[in-house]
Amino acid sequence: MREEILSGVAANPGAPVDVLLRLLAVEAQACWDVLCIERDLPVEVVDAVLSHPDRAVRRRISRNHHLAPAQRARLIDDPDPMTPATLIYEPGQWPTGTVPRPLPDDVVRRLLATSFPLLSAAELLSELAFTHFGRQTCEIAATHPLPGIRALACGYRGAVSDERWLALQRDPDPQVRAAAEAANARDDAPAIEPAGMPPRGGRDHWLVLQCRRLSRTVLDQLVTGTDPVDLRFLARNPYLPPDVVEQLLSDPDASVRGATAGRADLAPDQLLRLAADVEEAVRIAVSVHPGLSESQRAAIVVGHWPDEHFNRHRPGLPPELTVGIAHAYSVNPLLRRRAASDPRLPQAVADRLAEDPDAGVRVRLALCHPAPPPALLLRSYLEYDGPDRLHLTTRPGFPVAGLARFAGDPDPALRLLALLDPEVPAAVVDGLLADPARPVWTAAARHPRLPTDRLRDLLGTERARHAAANPALDAATLHGLLDAARIPATPRQARSGP
């Protein structure tokens, strides 16, 4: 019960600064995840966390998606030699619906120049390239003042612009030029023979199938085999001869044909064959290929566009805005969904997509555009039941007036809406405390309109955590909860490392 109450107080959006600061005491460490990772924090508390003597506290805040990039960037100066490395794992485990924001370029440059125990510069760049807006990071590495970092950037030829690649090949430092030459030479490297293939199933095996030139013997062994996983990876390989591509397009496994449909080198007749494939999944895969005209896309027969495309993928380097605008006018709903995911879309284009007949387009626009129409937000919530659904209610302009009408709806997701209404009667909130759906009664316990006597009664029950998170609790009550949990008024902060 003590830990539950501490976690509730830590999550309480109305908790004043002096209450939150008490939770940084070592006696309150059970709630540090909630306090440092899960919630937005006042500036004074952010400062206290970043200067906390326990590195475990400081490292936690690197995973807080509420922090502005400039605040997170302060960890670059942390006295613990490994704490700055926590910045490279930026968006990996953030909540669904969160838009990752890149660290400032100068911080990325400093990270690349930092020596970490047990983490080489090459490993650091690899992690940053895969977790922190890869192309942006590789461009930064390619212009880094340290030649050793620029040399490492040569290993990411496909992630830097043609202009930057030309500059690396002409770099004044011989180490960088040699790395660029070696990268160019890899394109002309001898094809890998069977004896040179890495053990099957490991990461190197999949990378070789996708990225390296393979001998005819290896290719024949793969395409005559029966493993569709190998062939799906092989389908992405840019060095495949045309006859192997043709074999993959004729493979009996639809997943192999679908993977091959993404190749940029497909001929017009191959695209048309895929567009008429017997499997709908293959037709869907090829429907977004840039080699098709809009009339050819329109001719592709699809009974049901996949719902998984509703979900918003974490952004990397976005395409040119002109491409996104063109996609917004495509007959293909998957391309329109891509367009709707771009927050840079002009308002006129966004307004058009807000009325799109495809629910996936509307939901993506509601999730991603900085100014989605309020009516679209509510409509999307009512129509969509995917993992981003609750995030829709946090978007700017979500219409909350009148939502109390959903309090008696048979759908718990709609009953939850009633608690967003600023005019929801206290009796309705009280009644929803007995709701059988956990998300509903949890929200009711945290609602500021919950009658005071009911709220205080909850603090002594198994629902104490949610009651302690209720913003209607005043500072004196919150301090009293911490006193009862024996949290010192002047926090004693244990030190566990520099």
C-alpha positions in Angstrom: 0.0 0.0 0.0 2.9 2.4 0.8 4.5 1.9 -2.6 1.1 2.3 -4.3 0.5 5.6 -2.6 4.0 6.9 -3.4 3.5 6.0 -7.1 0.1 7.7 -7.1 1.5 10.9 -5.6 4.4 10.8 -8.1 1.8 10.6 -11.0 -0.4 13.3 -9.6 -0.6 16.2 -12.1 -1.6 18.7 -9.4 1.3 17.8 -7.0 3.3 21.0 -6.2 7.0 21.1 -6.7 7.8 20.7 -3.0 5.9 17.4 -2.9 7.6 16.1 -6.0 11.0 17.0 -4.6 10.4 14.9 -1.5 9.9 11.9 -3.8 13.6 12.1 -4.8 14.6 10.8 -1.4 16.0 7.4 -1.3 13.1 6.2 0.9 10.8 6.9 -2.1 12.8 5.1 -4.7 9.8 2.7 -5.4 8.2 5.6 -7.3 11.2 6.8 -9.3 10.1 5.2 -12.5 6.8 7.0 -12.4 8.3 10.3 -11.3 11.3 10.4 -13.7 10.1 8.5 -16.7 6.3 8.6 -17.1 5.2 12.2 -16.4 5.8 15.8 -17.4 7.9 17.5 -14.7 8.2 21.2 -13.6 11.5 22.8 -14.5 12.6 22.8 -10.8 12.1 19.1 -10.5 13.9 18.4 -13.8 16.9 20.4 -12.4 16.8 18.4 -9.2 16.7 15.1 -11.1 19.6 16.1 -13.4 21.7 17.1 -10.4 20.7 14.1 -8.2 23.6 12.3 -6.6 22.2 8.9 -7.6 23.0 8.1 -11.3 20.1 5.7 -11.4 17.8 8.7 -11.0 19.6 10.7 -13.7 19.6 7.8 -16.1 15.9 7.3 -15.7 15.0 10.8 -17.0 16.8 10.1 -20.3 13.7 7.9 -21.1 11.2 10.6 -20.4 9.4 11.5 -23.6 8.0 14.6 -22.1 11.4 16.3 -21.9 12.3 18.8 -24.5 15.4 17.7 -26.5 17.4 20.6 -24.9 16.6 19.3 -21.4 17.6 15.7 -22.3 20.7 17.0 -23.9 22.0 18.2 -20.5 22.9 14.5 -19.7 25.8 14.9 -22.1 27.6 16.7 -19.2 26.8 14.0 -16.6 29.7 13.1 -14.4 29.0 9.4 -14.8 30.9 8.3 -17.9 28.1 6.0 -19.1 25.1 8.2 -18.4 25.4 10.2 -21.6 25.2 6.9 -23.5 21.5 6.6 -22.4 20.7 9.4 -24.9 21.3 7.1 -27.8 18.4 4.8 -27.0 16.0 7.7 -27.4 12.7 6.6 -28.9 12.9 2.8 -28.5 10.4 2.3 -25.7 8.4 5.5 -25.7 4.6 5.2 -25.5 2.6 4.5 -28.7 1.7 7.8 -30.3 4.7 9.7 -29.1 6.6 11.7 -31.8 10.3 11.4 -31.1 12.2 14.7 -31.3 15.8 14.6 -32.3 18.6 15.8 -30.0 20.3 19.0 -31.1 22.9 18.5 -33.8 25.7 19.8 -31.5 24.8 17.2 -28.9 25.0 14.4 -31.5 28.4 15.7 -32.5 29.6 15.6 -28.9 28.2 12.1 -28.4 30.1 10.9 -31.5 33.3 12.4 -30.1 32.8 10.9 -26.6 34.8 7.9 -25.4 32.5 5.5 -23.5 33.7 2.4 -21.5 32.9 -0.8 -23.4 31.4 1.2 -26.4 33.5 1.9 -29.4 32.9 4.9 -31.7 31.8 2.5 -34.4 29.3 0.9 -32.1 28.0 4.3 -30.9 27.5 5.5 -34.5 25.7 2.2 -35.3 23.3 2.7 -32.4 22.7 6.3 -33.2 22.1 5.5 -36.9 19.5 2.9 -36.0 17.8 4.7 -33.1 18.2 8.4 -33.6 16.9 9.6 -36.9 19.5 7.6 -38.9 20.1 9.7 -42.0 20.3 12.9 -39.9 22.9 11.3 -37.7 24.9 10.0 -40.6 25.0 13.4 -42.2 26.2 14.9 -38.9 28.9 12.2 -38.7 29.9 12.9 -42.3 30.7 16.5 -41.4 32.2 15.9 -38.0 35.3 17.8 -37.1 37.1 14.6 -36.1 38.4 12.7 -39.2 37.9 9.4 -37.4 34.2 10.0 -37.2 34.0 11.1 -40.8 35.8 7.9 -41.7 33.2 5.9 -39.9 30.4 7.7 -41.7 31.8 6.3 -45.0 30.3 3.0 -43.8 26.9 4.5 -44.3 27.1 5.4 -47.9 23.3 4.9 -48.5 22.4 7.3 -45.6 24.3 10.4 -46.7 23.5 12.7 -49.6 25.4 12.5 -52.9 26.9 15.9 -52.2 28.2 14.7 -48.8 29.5 11.5 -50.3 31.5 13.4 -52.9 33.0 15.6 -50.1 34.0 12.5 -48.2 35.8 11.1 -51.2 37.7 14.4 -51.5 38.2 14.8 -47.8 41.6 16.5 -46.9 42.3 13.7 -44.4 43.8 10.6 -45.9 42.1 8.4 -43.4 38.7 9.6 -44.6 39.5 9.2 -48.2 40.8 5.7 -47.6 37.5 4.8 -45.9 35.5 6.2 -48.8 37.6 4.2 -51.2 37.1 1.1 -49.2 33.3 1.7 -49.2 33.4 2.1 -53.0 35.5 -1.0 -53.3 32.9 -3.1 -51.4 30.6 -2.6 -54.4 33.2 -4.3 -56.5 34.2 -6.9 -53.9 34.3 -10.5 -55.0 31.0 -12.3 -54.5 30.7 -14.4 -51.4 31.1 -18.1 -51.9 29.4 -20.8 -49.8 32.4 -21.1 -47.5 32.3 -17.4 -46.7 28.6 -17.4 -45.7 28.1 -16.7 -42.0 26.2 -19.2 -39.8 22.5 -19.2 -40.7 20.1 -17.5 -38.3 22.5 -14.9 -37.0 22.3 -11.2 -37.7 25.3 -11.4 -40.0 23.5 -14.0 -42.1 20.5 -11.7 -42.7 22.7 -8.7 -43.4 24.7 -10.6 -46.0 21.6 -11.8 -47.8 20.3 -8.3 -48.0 23.5 -6.3 -48.7 26.3 -8.3 -50.2 27.1 -9.6 -53.6 26.6 -13.4 -53.6 28.1 -16.0 -55.9 26.0 -17.9 -58.4 26.5 -21.0 -56.3 25.1 -19.3 -53.2 22.2 -17.8 -55.1 21.3 -21.2 -56.6 21.3 -22.8 -53.2 19.0 -20.1 -51.8 16.4 -20.0 -54.6 16.2 -23.8 -54.8 15.8 -24.1 -51.1 12.5 -24.1 -49.2 13.1 -21.4 -46.6 10.9 -18.3 -47.4 12.6 -16.3 -44.6 15.9 -16.4 -46.5 14.2 -15.5 -49.7 12.4 -12.5 -48.2 15.8 -11.1 -47.0 17.4 -12.0 -50.4 14.6 -10.1 -52.2 16.0 -6.8 -50.9 19.5 -7.4 -52.2 20.5 -4.8 -54.8 23.0 -7.1 -56.6 20.6 -9.8 -57.7 20.8 -10.7 -61.4 17.5 -10.4 -63.4 16.9 -14.1 -63.6 17.1 -14.5 -59.8 14.6 -11.6 -59.4 12.4 -13.4 -61.9 12.6 -16.6 -59.8 11.6 -14.8 -56.7 8.7 -13.2 -58.5 7.5 -16.7 -59.3 8.1 -18.3 -55.9 5.1 -20.3 -54.6 5.3 -18.5 -51.3 3.3 -15.2 -51.5 5.4 -13.6 -48.8 8.5 -13.9 -51.0 6.6 -12.4 -54.0 5.4 -9.6 -51.7 8.9 -8.9 -50.5 10.2 -8.8 -54.0 7.5 -6.3 -55.0 9.4 -3.6 -53.2 12.4 -3.7 -55.5 13.2 -0.6 -57.4 14.5 -2.4 -60.5 11.3 -4.2 -61.4 10.3 -4.0 -65.1 6.9 -2.7 -66.1 5.7 -6.2 -67.1 6.8 -7.6 -63.8 4.9 -4.9 -61.9 1.7 -5.7 -63.9 2.1 -9.4 -63.1 2.4 -8.6 -59.4 -0.6 -6.3 -59.6 -2.7 -9.2 -60.9 -1.2 -11.8 -58.4 -3.7 -14.3 -57.1 -2.8 -13.3 -53.5 -4.3 -10.0 -52.3 -1.3 -9.4 -50.0 1.0 -9.4 -53.0 -1.2 -7.0 -54.9 -1.3 -4.7 -51.9 2.5 -4.8 -51.6 3.1 -3.7 -55.2 0.3 -1.2 -55.1 2.6 1.5 -53.6 5.5 0.9 -56.1 6.6 4.2 -57.7 6.8 2.5 -61.1 3.1 2.3 -61.3 0.9 5.0 -62.8 -2.2 6.1 -60.9 -4.4 4.4 -63.5 -2.5 1.1 -62.9 -2.9 1.5 -59.2 -6.6 2.1 -59.6 -6.9 -1.2 -61.6 -5.5 -3.3 -58.7 -8.3 -5.3 -57.0 -8.2 -5.1 -53.2 -11.1 -6.2 -51.1 -9.7 -5.0 -47.7 -6.8 -2.7 -47.1 -4.8 -3.9 -44.0 -5.6 -2.2 -40.7 -2.0 -2.5 -39.5 -1.2 0.4 -41.8 -3.3 2.6 -39.5 -0.5 2.6 -36.9 2.0 5.5 -37.1 5.6 4.4 -37.6 8.3 6.3 -35.9 9.7 8.9 -38.3 13.1 8.8 -39.9 14.2 11.4 -42.4 10.9 12.5 -44.0 10.5 12.5 -47.8 10.3 15.7 -49.8 7.1 17.5 -49.0 6.2 17.5 -52.7 6.2 13.7 -52.6 3.8 13.7 -49.6 1.5 16.1 -51.3 1.4 14.0 -54.5 0.6 10.9 -52.3 -2.3 12.8 -50.8 -4.0 12.8 -54.2 -3.3 9.2 -55.0 -6.0 6.6 -55.7 -4.1 4.3 -53.4 -5.1 4.6 -49.7 -1.8 3.4 -48.4 0.0 6.2 -50.1 -2.6 8.6 -48.8 -2.0 7.2 -45.3 1.7 8.0 -45.8 0.8 11.5 -46.7 -1.5 11.9 -43.7 1.4 10.9 -41.5 3.5 14.0 -42.5 2.9 16.9 -40.1 4.2 19.3 -42.7 1.2 18.9 -44.9 -0.4 22.3 -45.9 -3.7 22.8 -44.1 -5.7 22.7 -47.4 -4.3 19.2 -48.1 -5.0 18.1 -44.6 -8.6 19.3 -44.8 -9.0 17.2 -47.9 -7.6 14.1 -46.2 -9.9 14.7 -43.1 -12.8 13.7 -45.4 -11.0 10.8 -47.0 -13.2 7.7 -47.4 -10.4 5.5 -45.9 -10.5 5.3 -42.1 -6.7 4.7 -42.0 -6.1 8.0 -43.7 -8.3 9.9 -41.3 -6.8 8.2 -38.3 -3.3 8.9 -39.3 -4.1 12.6 -40.0 -5.8 12.8 -36.6 -2.7 11.4 -34.9 0.0 13.3 -36.8 -1.2 16.7 -38.1 -0.5 19.6 -35.7 -4.0 21.0 -36.2 -6.5 18.2 -36.9 -10.2 19.2 -37.1 -11.8 18.5 -33.7 -14.7 16.6 -35.4 -12.1 14.3 -37.0 -10.5 13.5 -33.7 -13.8 12.4 -32.1 -14.8 10.5 -35.2 -11.5 8.7 -35.3 -11.8 7.7 -31.7 -15.2 6.3 -32.3 -14.2 4.3 -35.4 -10.7 3.2 -34.4 -9.7 0.6 -31.8 -6.0 0.3 -32.3 -3.1 1.0 -29.9 -3.1 4.8 -30.6 -6.8 5.2 -29.7 -6.4 6.8 -26.3 -3.6 9.1 -27.7 -6.3 10.8 -29.8 -7.9 12.3 -26.7 -4.6 14.1 -26.0 -4.4 15.8 -29.4 -5.0 19.6 -29.5 -8.6 20.4 -30.0 -10.1 17.1 -29.0 -13.8 18.1 -28.4 -14.7 17.3 -24.8 -18.0 19.2 -24.3 -21.0 17.0 -24.0 -19.0 13.7 -23.7 -20.9 12.9 -20.5 -23.6 11.5 -22.7 -21.4 8.4 -23.2 -21.4 7.4 -19.4 -24.0 4.7 -20.0 -22.6 3.3 -23.2 -22.1 -0.4 -23.4 -18.6 0.2 -24.8 -16.0 0.9 -22.0 -13.9 2.9 -24.4 -16.8 5.3 -24.8 -17.7 5.4 -21.1 -14.1 6.5 -20.6 -14.9 9.5 -22.8 -17.5 10.7 -20.3 -14.8 11.4 -17.8 -13.1 13.9 -20.2 -16.2 16.2 -20.1 -15.3 19.2 -18.0 -19.0 19.4 -16.9 -19.5 15.7 -16.1 -21.6 15.6 -12.9 -19.9 14.4 -9.7 -22.5 11.7 -9.4 -21.6 10.3 -12.7 -17.9 10.1 -11.8 -18.9 8.4 -8.5 -21.0 5.9 -10.3 -18.1 5.0 -12.7 -16.0 4.0 -9.7 -18.0 0.8 -9.8 -17.4 0.2 -13.5 -16.2 -3.3 -14.4 -13.6 -2.0 -16.8 -10.3 -1.2 -15.1 -9.5 1.8 -17.4 -12.8 3.4 -16.5 -12.8 3.0 -12.8 -9.1 4.0 -12.7 -9.9 7.3 -14.6 -12.9 7.9 -12.2 -10.6 7.5 -9.2 -8.3 10.1 -10.6 -11.0 12.5 -11.7 -11.0 15.9 -9.9 -14.9 15.9 -9.7 -14.9 12.8 -7.6 -16.7 13.8 -4.3 -14.1 14.5 -1.6 -15.4 12.0 0.9 -15.3 9.2 -1.7 -11.7 10.2 -2.6 -10.5 10.1 1.0 -12.2 6.7 1.5 -10.3 5.3 -1.5 -6.9 6.3 0.0 -7.4 3.4 2.4 -8.3 0.8 -0.2 -6.7 -1.3 -3.0 -7.4 1.7 -5.3 -5.2 4.0 -3.2 -2.7 4.5 -6.0 -5.3 6.1 -8.3 -6.8 8.1 -5.6 -3.4 9.5 -4.6 -3.0 10.6 -8.3 -6.2 12.7 -8.1 -5.3 16.4 -8.7 -8.1 17.4 -6.3 -5.9 16.5 -3.4 -4.4 19.6 -1.8 -0.8 20.1 -0.9 -1.4 19.4 2.8 -3.1 16.1 2.1 -0.2 15.0 -0.3 2.4 16.0 2.3 0.4 14.0 4.9 0.5 10.9 2.6 4.3 11.3 2.4 4.6 11.8 6.1 2.6 8.6 6.7 5.0 6.8 4.3 7.9 8.1 6.3 9.4 10.2 3.5 11.6 12.9 5.0 10.6 16.5 4.5 14.2 17.3 3.6 15.1 14.4 1.3 18.1 12.2 2.2 19.5 11.3 -1.2 21.7 8.2 -1.3 24.7 8.3 -3.7 25.3 5.2 -5.9 28.1 6.3 -8.1 29.4 9.6 -9.4 
